[in-house]
Amino acid sequence: MVKPLSFKGDKKPKKRKRTAESATDNADDAGPSSAQVRRVNQPEDEDANDDSWVSADVATDVVGPVMIVLPTDKPSALACDPSGKVFVISIENIVDGNPTSAEPHDVRMVWVANKISGTDHIRFKGHHGRYLACDKIGALSATSEAISPLECFIVIATADTPGTFQLQTLRETFVTIKPPVSAKSTAPAEVRGDEDAITFNTTMRIRMQARFKPKLKASKEEKALSKISRRELEDAVGRRLDEDEVRILKKARREGDYHEKLLDLKVKNRHDKFG
């Protein structure tokens, strides 16, 4: 289940402090094995609940809660209000104006990205449960509860600027910002989906929650698979193992051929015993 979004500055729920007496009683009741299980599971639980924000590196990273950072002079994000109006909102949670450090401070700037099965199309759902859409004249809105070609986008990595993307509609136009005509104007930039070429104004960054990033998830899964003790490996083989054999088996667990390597060592063990 997806956790509610949290932002910098939110108050953390206070944890009740246990008295020393109750903590001692619980420790005695639980026994050492329960305590060990809690310590082992804690890092994995923290990984699963990692709400930090990171930058998408490739188009396939774009999944889960995302923030679309627009190329305005002062970094801003694509947002929508409860009525479905799409607009530009300034980013407050940012370090030295660097878009690669941006994090949302307002739920209106958070979209949930999902790939449409069997295609390379992405849909973006707003905080109010409706989807971002671009109509035939390039106007953006977020009023639809269903998916049609208007609500489908293709995320394209910018060839000459790593870590940036283009949002292309199915009519092959791009989402872009339209700065105010007058340089002295204080009006916010307009955002539309009618640009027919890739420009600076169509080049965006996408920030996302770390726990949804495929590369990070794969790395965590690899670490979990390699977490097996020497004792467990030796019990599986039926004898003591040297360092090279332990490394081979741990690597095999990560790469998916653990049982084959285990069988090889068992056969070797049998040959050594009767050879």
N, C-alpha and C positions, 0 to 999 in steps of 0.2 A: 504494500500500500504506500502511495506517495505521501511523504510527510508534509504538513503545512509549511509554506515558505516562511523563512525568518530573515530579518534584515539586521544590519549593524545598528546597534543602539537599542534593540529590543531587550527588555528585561528577561533574564533567565529565571525559570521557576526555581524557587528555593528548595533545597533538599533538606529533609528532616535529619537532624543529627541524632545518632543513636547514643544512648548512654554507654559508658564503658562496661557496665554490668551486663546489659543486654547483648552488646557486641561479643563479650566473652562467652555468654551462654550460647549464642548462635554459632560461634566458632566451634564450641565443644560438640554441639549437636550435629553440625554439618560434617565435621571430620575433614581431614586434609585433602581427600580426593575432590570434594565439592569446591573447596577453595582453589585448588589447582585448575579445575574446569573453568571457574569464573575468570581467573587470570589469563588462561589461554584464549578464552572466547572474547575477552574485552577488546583487543585490537581489531578483530574482525567486525565486532559490533560498531566500533568507531568508524571503520571504513565504510560500512553500509549506511551510516548516518552522516556521511561527510557532506555538509551543506555549503562548503566553500565553492567559490566561482572561479572557473578557469576559462581560457580561450579555446574555442574549437580550432583545430589545426587543419582538418580536411572535412569535406562535405559530409562524409559518413559519420562524423562525430556529432552532427546536429540532431539531438534527440533529447526529450525531457524538457524541463524548464529552461528557457533560453531568454537572452536579452539581446536585442538587435541594436548595436551601437552605430549611429548614423555619422557620416563624415561632415558634421557641422563645425564651425570655428570653435565653439564651445561644445565639447562632447555632449551629445544628447541621444535619446533612445526612442524607438518606435513604441507608441503606447495607444491604448484605446480606453474610452470611458464606458460606463454601464449601458449607454444607449447605442454603442457601436461606432461612435465617432473615432476615427483614427487621427492621431496628432503627434507632434514632437514634444518631448519632455526633457528638460535639462537633467543631467546626471549629477547627483550630489555625492554619492559614495564613489570617489575616484581619487587617485593619488597623483598630484602634480599634473592634472589634466591628461594623463596617459590613458587612452582607451583600453589598453590591455589590463588595466587594474580596475575597470569599472564593475560595480555591483549594483543591483537594484535597491532602491530605497522606497519604492512605491509599487504595489502589486499591479498597477495599470501598465507597467512596462515589462511585465513578465508574460511570455507566451509559452505554451507547451507544444513542442514540435514532435510530430509523429510521421513516419514514412508510410505512405499508402501501399499496402501489400501488392507485390507484383509489378511495381513501377518505381521510378526514381523521383516521384513527386512527394513533396512535403506539405503537410497542412499545419497551420499555426492556430492554436486555440487560445483565445484571450481568457482573462481571469473570470469573465462573466459567462463562460461556456460556449461562446460563439466564435466562428472562424474568420480569420483575416481573408479578405477577398479583394480582387481588383476587377472592376467592370470594364466594358469595352472601350470606354473613353479614358481609362487610367485612374479613375477615382478609387481610393481605398476605403474600405469599411469593414466592420466586424459585426454584422447583424445576422448572419446565416447560422442556423443550427444543423444544416446538412452540407454534404460535400458535393460540389459540382466542379467543372473545369475552372470556374472563377476562383474557387478556394484552393487551387493547387499551384504550388510554386516549385521551381527547381533551384536548388542551392548549388552554385557553380563557384569553384575556387578561382580566385583571380590569378592569372598566369604569372604576372610579373611582380606580384606583391603577396608573398606567403602570409598565411594567417588572415587573409581578407576574402570576402565573398561577394557574389552578385546574387540577388534574388530575381529570378526570371519567371515571368508569367507563362502560361501555355500559349499565349499569342506572341511569344518571343520578344516581349518588351521587358524593361527592367525597372525595379523599384528604385526611385531616385529622390533626392532632396531638391527643392526649388528655393534657393536663397531669396531673400527680399530683393526687389529691384533696386532700391536705394541702399547704399552702404550705410547711411545714417539711420535707417529704419530700425526700430526696436522690435518689430514684429517677428515671431518665430518663423523658421523655415517651413515651407509646405512640403509634404511628402506625397508622391504620386507613383503610379506604375506605368507611365507612358513613354519612358526613355527608350529609344530604339538602338542605342549604342552604349558600350561600356565606357564610362568616364569616371573621373574622380568622385563625382556626386553619386554614383551608383555603387561605390566600393565601400562595403560595410564590414564590421567585425561582429562576431557572434560570441557572446559569453554564455557559459552553461554551468550547471552544477557538476562538480567533479565526479560524483558517484555515478553519473550517467555516461561519462566519457568511455567509449569502448576500449581504448588502449589502457586506461587506468584500471578498468574492470578486469581486463585480461591479465594485467600484471598482478592484481590482487588474487585472482584465481590461481595463477601460477605459484604465488607464495603459499596459498593454502594447500595446494597439492604437494609442495615440497616439505610441508610441516609433518614429518614423520620421524620418529626417533630411531636411533641406531638399534635400540633394543627390539622395536617392532620389526625392523628389517631382518635382524638376525633370527628372530622367532619365525618369520615367514620362510627364510631360507633353511633354517635348521642347523646353523653353525655360526661361529664368529666370522665377521667380515672385516676385511682391511679397508683403508680409507678410499682407495680407488673404487672398490665394489660398492661402498655406501654412496659415493658420488654418482656412479652409474645408475643405481636404482632411483635415487632422488631425481636425477635428470629424466629418467624414463617415466616417472610419475607425472612430470610436467609435460612431456611430449607425447604421452598416450600409449607407450609400448612397455609399460611397467610389467605386465604379466609375462610377456615374452622374455624380458631380461631376467625376471625372477626364475622362470623355467630354465633358462640357460645356466644360471648359477646352481640350481638344484641338480641339474644333469652333471655339471662339473663336479659338484660335491659327491655324487654317486660314483663317478669315474675315479675320483681321488681316493675314495674309500676302498674300492675293489681293484684298483689298478696295480 
